[in-house]
């Protein structure tokens, strides 16, 4: 009597099914890794940004020491023309720029070429209260610190003093805007500045220092690519000017990691 031999191998259909499941699994894993790396990078940069901002606040206070009359030395901490200056001076945009070593605006602030650093800070400030007397030393100053990254050592950025020139690291620039058709929209006035503000950016109201998150800059040609959707309604009259850290010249990643505010009594 002949014994029957069982075929213990897999059929072609089973092999194809296994290969399909394996391929789907590999695609899923391949998709998870970049996402995990992205979230890890964001968490790391946010941690670094908080450290950079605290260092910036400390340096601003250090350079804005009182004079012998216990008043703020306006040569070191100028009264920033936050509400009425259309053409800001670099000393206004960056407190004590004349006195602070340029390396102090980079992190870590070691004595190396600042253009080769990865993280930078810059600051705006405005008086948070009116002075009651000419030499009143008790002044509250609203300090707004922008912490930015430089993705490559050879990138250049818009010069806040002259938008046709370039600088070595990211800095906030002043952009003229007008009201949009809705309360949570603004329109960038100049065509050449429309790329300064993009999806996910943070902008600062020039009049009040309030922060707004950009949800979207409309891409439809009918809008001229200049209409910006905000995360909430504009809550202070008519928008006129905002501050933002533009992308690198020629395009690239959003430089600004985070924006911090603190009211400091000098």
C-alpha positions as YAML, in Angstrom:
chain: A
units: angstrom
residues:
- id: 1
  name: UNK
  ca: [0.00, 0.00, 0.00]
- id: 2
  name: UNK
  ca: [1.31, 3.32, -1.08]
- id: 3
  name: UNK
  ca: [1.63, 5.94, 1.61]
- id: 4
  name: UNK
  ca: [0.37, 9.43, 0.81]
- id: 5
  name: UNK
  ca: [2.78, 12.32, 1.20]
- id: 6
  name: UNK
  ca: [1.39, 15.53, 2.57]
- id: 7
  name: UNK
  ca: [2.57, 18.82, 1.06]
- id: 8
  name: UNK
  ca: [3.61, 20.95, 4.02]
- id: 9
  name: UNK
  ca: [4.64, 24.00, 1.92]
- id: 10
  name: UNK
  ca: [2.70, 27.25, 1.51]
- id: 11
  name: UNK
  ca: [0.51, 27.91, -1.44]
- id: 12
  name: UNK
  ca: [1.22, 30.83, -3.76]
- id: 13
  name: UNK
  ca: [-1.80, 32.69, -2.42]
- id: 14
  name: UNK
  ca: [-0.55, 32.39, 1.16]
- id: 15
  name: UNK
  ca: [2.91, 33.61, 0.16]
- id: 16
  name: UNK
  ca: [1.48, 36.63, -1.63]
- id: 17
  name: UNK
  ca: [-0.78, 37.40, 1.33]
- id: 18
  name: UNK
  ca: [2.17, 37.25, 3.74]
- id: 19
  name: UNK
  ca: [4.24, 39.49, 1.48]
- id: 20
  name: UNK
  ca: [1.40, 41.98, 1.27]
- id: 21
  name: UNK
  ca: [0.99, 42.10, 5.06]
- id: 22
  name: UNK
  ca: [4.76, 42.52, 5.46]
- id: 23
  name: UNK
  ca: [4.85, 45.33, 2.89]
- id: 24
  name: UNK
  ca: [2.01, 47.16, 4.61]
- id: 25
  name: UNK
  ca: [3.76, 46.79, 7.96]
- id: 26
  name: UNK
  ca: [7.03, 48.12, 6.56]
- id: 27
  name: UNK
  ca: [5.25, 51.11, 5.02]
- id: 28
  name: UNK
  ca: [3.55, 51.82, 8.34]
- id: 29
  name: UNK
  ca: [6.84, 51.62, 10.26]
- id: 30
  name: UNK
  ca: [8.59, 53.80, 7.66]
- id: 31
  name: UNK
  ca: [5.87, 56.39, 8.10]
- id: 32
  name: UNK
  ca: [6.05, 56.32, 11.90]
- id: 33
  name: UNK
  ca: [9.80, 56.95, 12.14]
- id: 34
  name: UNK
  ca: [9.83, 60.38, 10.38]
- id: 35
  name: UNK
  ca: [6.84, 61.45, 12.44]
- id: 36
  name: UNK
  ca: [8.59, 60.40, 15.64]
- id: 37
  name: UNK
  ca: [11.75, 62.22, 14.59]
- id: 38
  name: UNK
  ca: [9.70, 65.33, 13.82]
- id: 39
  name: UNK
  ca: [8.00, 65.33, 17.23]
- id: 40
  name: UNK
  ca: [11.31, 64.72, 18.97]
- id: 41
  name: UNK
  ca: [12.87, 67.65, 17.11]
- id: 42
  name: UNK
  ca: [9.98, 69.93, 18.03]
- id: 43
  name: UNK
  ca: [10.19, 68.99, 21.71]
- id: 44
  name: UNK
  ca: [13.96, 69.48, 21.73]
- id: 45
  name: UNK
  ca: [13.74, 72.88, 20.03]
- id: 46
  name: UNK
  ca: [11.00, 74.09, 22.38]
- id: 47
  name: UNK
  ca: [13.18, 73.14, 25.35]
- id: 48
  name: UNK
  ca: [16.15, 74.96, 23.83]
- id: 49
  name: UNK
  ca: [13.99, 77.99, 23.00]
- id: 50
  name: UNK
  ca: [12.90, 78.37, 26.62]
- id: 51
  name: UNK
  ca: [16.54, 78.35, 27.76]
- id: 52
  name: UNK
  ca: [17.53, 80.86, 25.07]
- id: 53
  name: UNK
  ca: [14.65, 83.17, 26.02]
- id: 54
  name: UNK
  ca: [15.56, 83.18, 29.71]
- id: 55
  name: UNK
  ca: [19.14, 84.00, 28.79]
- id: 56
  name: UNK
  ca: [17.90, 86.83, 26.57]
- id: 57
  name: UNK
  ca: [15.74, 88.34, 29.32]
- id: 58
  name: UNK
  ca: [18.70, 88.18, 31.69]
- id: 59
  name: UNK
  ca: [21.03, 89.88, 29.21]
- id: 60
  name: UNK
  ca: [18.53, 92.65, 28.50]
- id: 61
  name: UNK
  ca: [18.28, 93.40, 32.21]
- id: 62
  name: UNK
  ca: [22.05, 93.22, 32.55]
- id: 63
  name: UNK
  ca: [22.69, 95.81, 29.85]
- id: 64
  name: UNK
  ca: [19.83, 98.08, 30.93]
- id: 65
  name: UNK
  ca: [21.28, 98.87, 34.36]
- id: 66
  name: UNK
  ca: [20.09, 102.05, 36.13]
- id: 67
  name: UNK
  ca: [22.26, 105.14, 36.13]
- id: 68
  name: UNK
  ca: [23.37, 107.07, 39.19]
- id: 69
  name: UNK
  ca: [19.97, 108.79, 39.30]
- id: 70
  name: UNK
  ca: [18.22, 105.40, 39.45]
- id: 71
  name: UNK
  ca: [16.63, 106.08, 36.10]
- id: 72
  name: UNK
  ca: [16.95, 103.82, 33.08]
- id: 73
  name: UNK
  ca: [19.92, 104.67, 30.90]
- id: 74
  name: UNK
  ca: [18.10, 105.52, 27.69]
- id: 75
  name: UNK
  ca: [21.34, 105.17, 25.77]
- id: 76
  name: UNK
  ca: [21.28, 101.50, 26.69]
- id: 77
  name: UNK
  ca: [17.53, 100.85, 26.81]
- id: 78
  name: UNK
  ca: [15.86, 103.24, 24.41]
- id: 79
  name: UNK
  ca: [12.22, 104.19, 24.63]
- id: 80
  name: UNK
  ca: [11.06, 102.03, 21.80]
- id: 81
  name: UNK
  ca: [8.80, 103.82, 19.34]
- id: 82
  name: UNK
  ca: [6.54, 100.78, 19.20]
- id: 83
  name: UNK
  ca: [3.39, 102.66, 18.27]
- id: 84
  name: UNK
  ca: [4.44, 105.42, 15.92]
- id: 85
  name: UNK
  ca: [7.65, 104.43, 14.17]
- id: 86
  name: UNK
  ca: [7.26, 103.29, 10.58]
- id: 87
  name: UNK
  ca: [11.00, 103.01, 10.00]
- id: 88
  name: UNK
  ca: [12.55, 101.48, 13.11]
- id: 89
  name: UNK
  ca: [16.17, 101.95, 14.00]
- id: 90
  name: UNK
  ca: [18.18, 98.81, 14.69]
- id: 91
  name: UNK
  ca: [18.80, 99.99, 18.27]
- id: 92
  name: UNK
  ca: [15.04, 100.15, 18.72]
- id: 93
  name: UNK
  ca: [14.48, 96.68, 17.32]
- id: 94
  name: UNK
  ca: [17.22, 95.11, 19.41]
- id: 95
  name: UNK
  ca: [17.71, 96.57, 22.89]
- id: 96
  name: UNK
  ca: [21.23, 97.78, 23.63]
- id: 97
  name: UNK
  ca: [22.45, 96.67, 20.20]
- id: 98
  name: UNK
  ca: [25.23, 99.21, 20.40]
- id: 99
  name: UNK
  ca: [26.47, 97.78, 23.69]
- id: 100
  name: UNK
  ca: [25.79, 94.05, 23.43]
- id: 101
  name: UNK
  ca: [28.43, 91.96, 21.73]
- id: 102
  name: UNK
  ca: [26.98, 90.37, 18.60]
- id: 103
  name: UNK
  ca: [27.80, 86.90, 19.92]
- id: 104
  name: UNK
  ca: [25.37, 87.50, 22.78]
- id: 105
  name: UNK
  ca: [22.50, 87.22, 20.32]
- id: 106
  name: UNK
  ca: [23.49, 83.65, 19.48]
- id: 107
  name: UNK
  ca: [23.16, 80.50, 21.55]
- id: 108
  name: UNK
  ca: [25.44, 79.34, 22.95]
- id: 109
  name: UNK
  ca: [27.07, 82.77, 23.20]
- id: 110
  name: UNK
  ca: [30.68, 81.70, 22.83]
- id: 111
  name: UNK
  ca: [33.40, 83.65, 21.07]
- id: 112
  name: UNK
  ca: [33.02, 82.05, 17.66]
- id: 113
  name: UNK
  ca: [31.66, 83.21, 14.32]
- id: 114
  name: UNK
  ca: [28.04, 84.17, 14.99]
- id: 115
  name: UNK
  ca: [27.02, 83.32, 11.42]
- id: 116
  name: UNK
  ca: [27.84, 79.66, 12.11]
- id: 117
  name: UNK
  ca: [25.51, 79.31, 15.13]
- id: 118
  name: UNK
  ca: [22.17, 77.53, 14.98]
- id: 119
  name: UNK
  ca: [19.99, 79.40, 17.51]
- id: 120
  name: UNK
  ca: [19.50, 83.15, 17.88]
- id: 121
  name: UNK
  ca: [17.35, 85.57, 19.83]
- id: 122
  name: UNK
  ca: [16.13, 89.07, 19.13]
- id: 123
  name: UNK
  ca: [13.80, 91.34, 21.06]
- id: 124
  name: UNK
  ca: [11.23, 94.09, 20.83]
- id: 125
  name: UNK
  ca: [10.11, 96.12, 23.79]
- id: 126
  name: UNK
  ca: [7.63, 98.83, 24.67]
- id: 127
  name: UNK
  ca: [6.65, 100.74, 27.76]
- id: 128
  name: UNK
  ca: [3.90, 98.88, 29.57]
- id: 129
  name: UNK
  ca: [2.85, 101.92, 31.61]
- id: 130
  name: UNK
  ca: [3.06, 105.69, 31.35]
- id: 131
  name: UNK
  ca: [5.75, 107.47, 33.31]
- id: 132
  name: UNK
  ca: [4.33, 109.67, 36.05]
- id: 133
  name: UNK
  ca: [7.44, 111.83, 36.34]
- id: 134
  name: UNK
  ca: [10.37, 112.74, 34.15]
- id: 135
  name: UNK
  ca: [12.82, 110.65, 36.17]
- id: 136
  name: UNK
  ca: [10.44, 107.99, 37.46]
- id: 137
  name: UNK
  ca: [12.61, 104.86, 37.88]
- id: 138
  name: UNK
  ca: [9.66, 102.49, 38.33]
- id: 139
  name: UNK
  ca: [8.90, 101.57, 34.77]
- id: 140
  name: UNK
  ca: [7.37, 98.39, 33.46]
- id: 141
  name: UNK
  ca: [8.69, 97.33, 30.07]
- id: 142
  name: UNK
  ca: [7.00, 94.69, 27.92]
- id: 143
  name: UNK
  ca: [9.79, 92.59, 26.41]
- id: 144
  name: UNK
  ca: [9.04, 90.31, 23.47]
- id: 145
  name: UNK
  ca: [11.76, 87.79, 22.62]
- id: 146
  name: UNK
  ca: [11.88, 85.88, 19.34]
- id: 147
  name: UNK
  ca: [13.90, 82.65, 19.39]
- id: 148
  name: UNK
  ca: [14.89, 81.42, 15.93]
- id: 149
  name: UNK
  ca: [16.90, 78.69, 14.28]
- id: 150
  name: UNK
  ca: [19.23, 78.92, 11.31]
- id: 151
  name: UNK
  ca: [18.89, 75.76, 9.25]
- id: 152
  name: UNK
  ca: [22.14, 76.20, 7.33]
- id: 153
  name: UNK
  ca: [25.34, 78.22, 7.84]
- id: 154
  name: UNK
  ca: [25.14, 79.91, 4.43]
- id: 155
  name: UNK
  ca: [21.53, 81.15, 4.68]
- id: 156
  name: UNK
  ca: [20.78, 84.86, 4.66]
- id: 157
  name: UNK
  ca: [17.77, 86.74, 6.04]
- id: 158
  name: UNK
  ca: [15.93, 90.02, 5.53]
- id: 159
  name: UNK
  ca: [17.56, 93.07, 7.13]
- id: 160
  name: UNK
  ca: [14.95, 94.81, 9.35]
- id: 161
  name: UNK
  ca: [16.49, 98.20, 8.53]
- id: 162
  name: UNK
  ca: [16.29, 97.69, 4.77]
- id: 163
  name: UNK
  ca: [14.22, 94.88, 3.30]
- id: 164
  name: UNK
  ca: [16.39, 94.93, 0.16]
- id: 165
  name: UNK
  ca: [19.47, 93.97, 2.15]
- id: 166
  name: UNK
  ca: [20.42, 90.81, 4.03]
- id: 167
  name: UNK
  ca: [21.77, 89.77, 7.42]
- id: 168
  name: UNK
  ca: [23.39, 86.60, 8.72]
- id: 169
  name: UNK
  ca: [20.73, 85.45, 11.18]
- id: 170
  name: UNK
  ca: [16.93, 85.61, 11.54]
- id: 171
  name: UNK
  ca: [15.47, 88.87, 12.85]
- id: 172
  name: UNK
  ca: [11.90, 90.21, 13.12]
- id: 173
  name: UNK
  ca: [10.90, 92.77, 10.51]
- id: 174
  name: UNK
  ca: [8.01, 95.20, 10.43]
- id: 175
  name: UNK
  ca: [5.30, 94.47, 7.85]
- id: 176
  name: UNK
  ca: [2.50, 96.86, 6.90]
- id: 177
  name: UNK
  ca: [-0.95, 95.24, 6.85]
- id: 178
  name: UNK
  ca: [-4.57, 96.26, 6.33]
- id: 179
  name: UNK
  ca: [-7.86, 94.73, 7.56]
- id: 180
  name: UNK
  ca: [-9.22, 91.71, 5.70]
- id: 181
  name: UNK
  ca: [-12.84, 91.05, 4.83]
- id: 182
  name: UNK
  ca: [-13.30, 89.16, 8.13]
- id: 183
  name: UNK
  ca: [-12.35, 90.02, 11.70]
- id: 184
  name: UNK
  ca: [-9.80, 87.19, 11.79]
- id: 185
  name: UNK
  ca: [-8.09, 88.18, 8.54]
- id: 186
  name: UNK
  ca: [-5.45, 90.72, 7.62]
- id: 187
  name: UNK
  ca: [-3.94, 91.61, 4.25]
- id: 188
  name: UNK
  ca: [-0.26, 92.17, 3.60]
- id: 189
  name: UNK
  ca: [-0.05, 95.53, 1.85]
- id: 190
  name: UNK
  ca: [3.08, 95.18, -0.29]
- id: 191
  name: UNK
  ca: [3.48, 92.44, -2.90]
- id: 192
  name: UNK
  ca: [7.19, 92.08, -2.18]
- id: 193
  name: UNK
  ca: [6.45, 91.30, 1.48]
- id: 194
  name: UNK
  ca: [3.71, 88.70, 0.99]
- id: 195
  name: UNK
  ca: [6.12, 85.80, 1.53]
- id: 196
  name: UNK
  ca: [7.27, 87.23, 4.88]
- id: 197
  name: UNK
  ca: [4.21, 85.68, 6.59]
- id: 198
  name: UNK
  ca: [3.29, 82.04, 6.04]
- id: 199
  name: UNK
  ca: [1.26, 79.20, 7.54]
- id: 200
  name: UNK
  ca: [2.13, 78.48, 11.17]
- id: 201
  name: UNK
  ca: [4.00, 81.74, 11.76]
- id: 202
  name: UNK
  ca: [3.60, 83.92, 14.85]
- id: 203
  name: UNK
  ca: [3.06, 87.65, 14.34]
- id: 204
  name: UNK
  ca: [3.11, 90.49, 16.88]
- id: 205
  name: UNK
  ca: [0.79, 93.50, 16.77]
- id: 206
  name: UNK
  ca: [2.93, 96.64, 16.63]
- id: 207
  name: UNK
  ca: [0.47, 98.66, 18.73]
- id: 208
  name: UNK
  ca: [-0.11, 96.31, 21.63]
- id: 209
  name: UNK
  ca: [2.43, 93.49, 21.46]
- id: 210
  name: UNK
  ca: [-0.36, 90.90, 21.24]
- id: 211
  name: UNK
  ca: [0.54, 87.61, 19.59]
- id: 212
  name: UNK
  ca: [-1.41, 85.98, 16.76]
- id: 213
  name: UNK
  ca: [-0.93, 82.59, 15.16]
- id: 214
  name: UNK
  ca: [-1.19, 82.38, 11.37]
- id: 215
  name: UNK
  ca: [-3.43, 79.50, 10.34]
- id: 216
  name: UNK
  ca: [-3.08, 80.07, 6.61]
- id: 217
  name: UNK
  ca: [-1.95, 82.52, 3.95]
- id: 218
  name: UNK
  ca: [-4.48, 81.98, 1.20]
- id: 219
  name: UNK
  ca: [-2.95, 80.57, -1.97]
- id: 220
  name: UNK
  ca: [-5.78, 81.56, -4.34]
- id: 221
  name: UNK
  ca: [-4.65, 84.05, -7.02]
- id: 222
  name: UNK
  ca: [-7.88, 86.02, -6.54]
- id: 223
  name: UNK
  ca: [-6.57, 87.10, -3.15]
- id: 224
  name: UNK
  ca: [-3.15, 88.01, -4.52]
- id: 225
  name: UNK
  ca: [-1.59, 85.55, -2.05]
- id: 226
  name: UNK
  ca: [-1.68, 88.34, 0.54]
- id: 227
  name: UNK
  ca: [-4.71, 87.48, 2.71]
- id: 228
  name: UNK
  ca: [-3.75, 85.90, 6.05]
- id: 229
  name: UNK
  ca: [-6.12, 83.88, 8.26]
- id: 230
  name: UNK
  ca: [-5.44, 84.28, 12.00]
- id: 231
  name: UNK
  ca: [-6.25, 82.00, 14.91]
- id: 232
  name: UNK
  ca: [-8.62, 84.60, 16.41]
- id: 233
  name: UNK
  ca: [-10.23, 87.93, 15.70]
- id: 234
  name: UNK
  ca: [-8.10, 91.04, 15.64]
- id: 235
  name: UNK
  ca: [-8.92, 92.61, 18.98]
- id: 236
  name: UNK
  ca: [-7.44, 96.09, 18.85]
- id: 237
  name: UNK
  ca: [-8.99, 98.40, 16.30]
- id: 238
  name: UNK
  ca: [-7.48, 98.53, 12.82]
- id: 239
  name: UNK
  ca: [-4.35, 96.48, 12.10]
- id: 240
  name: UNK
  ca: [-1.54, 98.61, 10.68]
- id: 241
  name: UNK
  ca: [1.81, 96.94, 11.32]
- id: 242
  name: UNK
  ca: [2.93, 93.54, 12.56]
- id: 243
  name: UNK
  ca: [6.33, 92.05, 13.37]
- id: 244
  name: UNK
  ca: [7.38, 88.66, 12.05]
- id: 245
  name: UNK
  ca: [10.55, 86.66, 11.42]
- id: 246
  name: UNK
  ca: [10.51, 86.01, 7.64]
- id: 247
  name: UNK
  ca: [11.84, 82.84, 6.01]
- id: 248
  name: UNK
  ca: [15.39, 82.73, 4.62]
- id: 249
  name: UNK
  ca: [16.04, 84.66, 1.43]
- id: 250
  name: UNK
  ca: [15.17, 82.30, -1.40]
- id: 251
  name: UNK
  ca: [12.77, 80.30, 0.78]
- id: 252
  name: UNK
  ca: [13.13, 77.64, 3.42]
- id: 253
  name: UNK
  ca: [11.86, 76.47, 6.81]
- id: 254
  name: UNK
  ca: [10.16, 78.78, 9.24]
- id: 255
  name: UNK
  ca: [13.02, 80.24, 11.33]
- id: 256
  name: UNK
  ca: [11.08, 81.32, 14.43]
- id: 257
  name: UNK
  ca: [10.70, 78.53, 17.00]
- id: 258
  name: UNK
  ca: [8.84, 80.45, 19.69]
- id: 259
  name: UNK
  ca: [7.96, 83.92, 20.92]
- id: 260
  name: UNK
  ca: [8.05, 84.80, 24.62]
- id: 261
  name: UNK
  ca: [6.74, 87.82, 26.51]
- id: 262
  name: UNK
  ca: [7.63, 89.16, 29.90]
- id: 263
  name: UNK
  ca: [6.91, 92.40, 31.71]
- id: 264
  name: UNK
  ca: [10.07, 93.53, 33.48]
- id: 265
  name: UNK
  ca: [10.42, 96.34, 35.97]
- id: 266
  name: UNK
  ca: [13.72, 98.11, 35.36]
...
